Amino acid sequence: MEHRPRHPEQTTRCWLGARIVDRLAADLPRDFPEMTGLSSRSLKYMRAFAEAFPERDIVQQVIAQSP
């Protein structure tokens, strides 16, 4: 597979995306202290999962939704 240099706009977008995830990883635990799993690495995994399955709705299991 041939390595193609990135377009400058892609490089900037990639860098900004990483910065946003890092910022979220710092801000979310402060705003939601009871939640866990909000590290930068976890957020990047979540984003990759969402990109891999864009057509799927991610919802709670039916048993968790019932009163």
Secondary structure, DSSP 8 states (H G I E B T S, - for coil): -------HHHHHHHHHHHHHHHHHHHHHHHH-TT----SHHHHHHHHHHHHHSTTS-----HHHH--
